[in-house]
Amino acid sequence: MAFCNQCGTKLEEGAAFCAQCGTKTGTIAATAPVNPQPVAPQPVASQQPVAPQPVAPQQPQQPQQPIAPQQPQQDFVGQAAQSVGNVISAGTSAVSSFLDTPDTTSDFDVNDINANKLMGIFAYLGCLILVPIFAARKSKFACYHVGQGALVALMGLTLSTICLLGGIIAPVIGIVLGILQLPIIALMVLGIINVANGKAKELPLIGKFGLFK
């Protein structure tokens, strides 16, 4: 039996304070012990051994094909320039082939060539062809070019006559035929160049028909 130390009141068993004066008794109410319930052990399931999975062999990697470098695209200007260059090259080849005529310079005497170049030039100047005809009849080089110059002069005279008659009939015809005189002039210039270079070379197209050979 316990009593309050302050007022002497009888305390209830296990009381922490006096019911009369409220003084703390200094005792702690005992709590009934809790009996732990035994826990039944849970059966542990035995683990089945895991069979190893076969690993498939890796296929060797195929080497990558090298990527071909892309060709740079040519612009329009570059293509046009290339086309023009091809046309010029083809034209140059055609002109070279056209001018590649037989050259018989080796059949002539060098002294004769050097002494009669002026006479050979006169042979391609229209009416002046009469000068080498009378003044250089013994020159083989001059006679060679007189023969070609006479043929050029004959063609020019014939075409001029046709142009004159065509101009009387219709001026347009005369103009068109007059343009055809340009090839005759070109042959005359080419003949003079051959003489100046000391060559006895046939003119294109008409050289093999030259007179006074």
Protein Blocks (a to p, Z undefined) as FASTA:
>chain_A
ZZdfklopacdehiabdfklopaehiacdddddddddddddddddddddddddddddddd
ddddddddddddddfklmmmmmmmmmmmmmmmmmmmmmmccdfklmpcfklmmmmmmmmm
mmmnojlmmmmmmmmmmbmklmmmmmmmmmmmmmmmmmmmmmmmmmmmpmklmmmmmmmm
mmmmmmmmmmmmmmmnopacddehjlmmpghZZ
